[in-house]
């Protein structure tokens, strides 16, 4: 029987300090996340300098808790995986520095992991039977990518946003209508009480690549609508606006994704990232896949948010391929998917 491989995963790319212990890439032993949402809510969004300072304060505690929950010590680890990009450079540096220190002290391999690769890998934790190849839609506050997952660590990007990420658009619209930060969950909640057909917002189209996304025009359309209503002295129905905006985003996301599924004839489709927790997106994607007889995969919300488990999972498959990072591993805030 082959030896079990135990990986500690660290994630600190934005405003969650997270650590997790995963065995053989699929068995989750612990998943500790320290969120800074309450702090950044005061400012209406993430303040990079504050995020970095909070990571410094919390990273050791989060690692210790993840190891304790897993019933492991640093001596039990076979490797340590850490997000090194993309993300906020100061925040990334905290996780990378912690991972380097542990790897050096314990003499174990260090594996740098791409943040988006981590989000994709969350599906492997949620669905032990899932294997590549499949198509994955990654939607979060900073990223919107449509990707073919050819194999573990092997990706082809079909499309991406040309401007705002989907989650960024949610945050900006939520702020504009007074719902506050974080926008995604608040828009989702308000939309449940609204009519998604109440306001005909446009769906962003991009010339050239049929799989690319654009949400800045939709965001501008919402702001113009709010200004028009305000100037006319009319009260805005926030649930209707939230539902209509959300429908415009979801229709584009699912439409582009299903066009790719149909064109490339894949029988498995997954979603990942923070916006993958959105109830309307999950429902629409599931319905579209069922119509096509395509398998649909979506991680539970705790694995959609930034977390160390997804990094440990991705790190395991890189570990098994022989990937090792040097002591010169650094934070790369604009790291492209597929870079090494």
N, C-alpha and C positions, 0 to 999 in steps of 0.2 A: 504494500500500500504506500502510495506516495505521501510525502510529508505535507501537512497543511501549511499554507502560506498565509501569514497574518500581516496585514498592512494597516498602518495608522494613516488616516487621511486628514489633512488640514486645509481649511478654506477660510480666506480672509480678504476676498477681492473687493468687497463693498462694505456693508454694514452688519454682517453676521460673522461672529467669531465661532468657528465650528471645528469639531474634531470627531472622528469616528473610527471604530475598529471593525474591519471586515475580514473574514476568512475565506480564502479561495475565490474572491471576487463576487460572491453571491450570498454569503451568510453574514448578516448584519448583527454584530454583537452589541454595539452601542452607537448612539447618534446624539451627541451633545451640541446644542446650538445656543449661543448667547446673542440675542438680537438687540440692536440699538434703535429700533423703530420709535420707541417712546421719546428718545433724546432728539432724533432728527425731525420728528413731527413738529416740534417747537419752531423749526426753521422752514418747514414746508418742503423739505427734501434733504438729501444726504449732504452733510458738510464734510469734505474730505479730511481736513485737519482733525476734526473731532473724531471721525471714524478711526483714523490711525491711532490716536491716543487711547481710545477705548479698546482697540485690539491689543495694544501693549499691556493694558491693565488686566485683560481677561484671558489672554491666550494660554498662560500656564495653568490657570484654574480649569479651563475648558478641557485641556489635554488630560489633566489629572482625573477629571470626572469621567471622561470617555474611557480611559484605561480602567478605572475603578468599576464602572458599570459593566465593562466587558469581562471583568475578572482577570485582567492581564496587567503585566508590568512592562516597562521598556525593554527588559531582557527577553520578553516573549516575541518581540517584533522581528519580522524578516525584512521589512523595508518601511520607508516612510514616503508618502506621496503628498505633494503640496501644489496648490494652484499658484502658478507663476505669471499668469496673464490669461486674457486681458482683465483690466479692472483699474482701480485707483492705485497709483504707484505706491503711495505711502502705506496703504492698507495691505497691499500684496507683500511688501517688504517685511512686514511683521511675521506673516506666516512662513515666508521663505527663510527668514533668519532663524525662526524657531525650529523648522524642519532640519536645516543645516546643522544646528547645534546638537540636536538629538542624534542625527545620522553620524556625525563626527564622534560624539561621545560614546555611542554604542557600536560603532564600526559596522553599520548596516547601510544598504543602498539607499540613495536619495533619488526620487523620481519626480521630476517636474511635470505637472499635468495642465493641459489647456482647460480653461473654465467651461467652455462649451462642450468639450469632450466629456467633462464630468456630468453636465446636465443630461446628455444623451445616455450616459452609462447608468443613470438612475433607473432607467427602465430594466436593466439587467437585475437590479436588486428587487424590483417590484415583481418581475416575471422571470423566475429561474429557468423557465423553458425557452425564453426568447434568445434567438441567435441571429446574427447578421446573415444575409443582407436584408435591409429594410429602409424605408424612407422615414426621416424624422424632421418634425417642425419644432425648432427651438425658439421659444418666445419668452422674453424677460424684459426687465427694465432697461437693459443695455444692448440687447441683441434680438434680432429676428432673422433666423437662418432656415432655409429649407435644404436639407442635406440627405444625400444617399450614404448610408452606412454600409460600405462594401464589406468590411471586416472589422475586427477589433482594432481601433486606432487608424483605420483607413477610411477616408471620407472624400466625397465629391460635393462641393457646394453648388447647388442648382440655382439658388436665389438668396438675396438678402435685402435688407432695407436700404434705400438710398438716402434716407434722412433719419427721422425719428424711429426708434424701436417701438414696438407695440406697447410695451409697458410704460415707456416714456410718454407716449400719447395719452395713455390712461391717467398718468399722474398729472399731466398738464391740464387736461379737461376737468379732472376732479378738482383741481385747485381753482380753475376758472369759475366753476359753479358753486364753490364754497364747501365742497365735501371734505377737503383736506387731504393729508398724506397718511399712508400710502394710497394712491388712487385706485389701483386695481380692485382690491376687495371692496372698497366703498362704492365704486361704479357698479360692480357686480351686484351688491346688495340693493342699491337703489333701483337698478334695472328690473329687478324681480317684481316691482310694483308698477312698472311702466309699460307703455305700448311701444314695441320696437318698430312699428310702422307709422308712428305719430309724426316723425320728422324725416323727410327724405334726404339724408346726408349722402354726399357722393362717395363712391368707393374709389380709392386711389388706383390709377393706372400708370404703368411705367412703360415707356417706349423701349423697344429692343428685346429685353429678356422677359418672357412671359412669367417667370417665377420670381422676379424681383418685387419688392414691396415699397410703398410710399405712404406715409401717414401724416406728413406735414400739411398737405392740402385739406385733409379731413379735419385736422386740428384747427386750421384756419377757418374752415367752414363753420365749425362749432362756435368759435369766437365771434365770427361775423353774425351768426344767428343770435347770440347773446346780446351783442351790441344793438342789433336791430330791435329786438324785443324791449330792451331797456329804453331806447330812444322813443319807442312808441308807447311807453308806459305800461307795457303788458308784463304780468308776472310769469316767470318761466316755470314750467312744470318739470322739475328736476328728474323725477323718475322716468318721464317720457323721453327727456333729452338723453339720460344715461342709457336707456334701453335702445334708443335709435342709434346713438354713437357706437355702443357695444356691438350692435348688429352689423354696422358698416365695417367694423374691424374684423369681426368673426367671419363674415361672408368672404372677405378678401383672403384671410388666412386659410380658411378651409377650401375655398375655390382654387387657389394656387396649388395647395397641397394635393388635392384630388386630381387636378390636371396632370401633376407629376406622376401620381399613382397610376393613372390611366395610360399615360404616355410610356412609362418605363415598365409597366406590368408587374409591379411589386405586389405581393400578397400580404405584406405586413406594413402597418403605418403606426408611428409613435409620435407623441408630443412630449415636450420637456420644457423646463424653465418655469420661472415664477408665474407667468401668465397662463401656463398650462393648468393652474388651479381654477381658472375662470370657469364657472358652471356652464355658461352658454357655449364656450369654445369646446368644452368636453362633450356636451350633448350634441352639438352640430357635427363634430368630427366623428363621434360614434355612429350617428345616424348615416352619415355619408359613407362610412366604411361598411356598415351593415348592408346598405343598398348594393354595394359592389362585391359583397362576400369577402371583404378584406379584413384581416385581423387587426384589431385596434388595441393599442397599448398606451396607458397613461399612468404615471406614478401617482401614489397618494400625495396630497398636498405637502406633507412634511418632507417628501423627497423632491418636490418641485422647487421649493425655496432653496437658497444657497445652503449647502450642507457638506459636511466632511465625508459622509458615506459615499456620495457619488464620486468624490475625488479618490477615495480609497479603492473603489471598484475599478475606475479607469486606471489607477496606478497599478493594480494587480495585473491587468492584461499587458501593460507596458513592461512590468517586471518580468512576466513570463516570456516576453519577446526579447529580453536582454537589455532593455532600455535602462540606462543609468545616467543621471545628471552629475556634472562635476561640481566642485566647490565654487566655481565661478557662476553658478546658477543665479540669475538676477530676475527682478520683476520686469515684465515687459507689458506695459499698459495697453498697447495696441496689437498684441500678439494675434496673428492670423491662424485660423484653424488649419491643422495639418503641418504647422511649423515645428521644427525640432532643432 
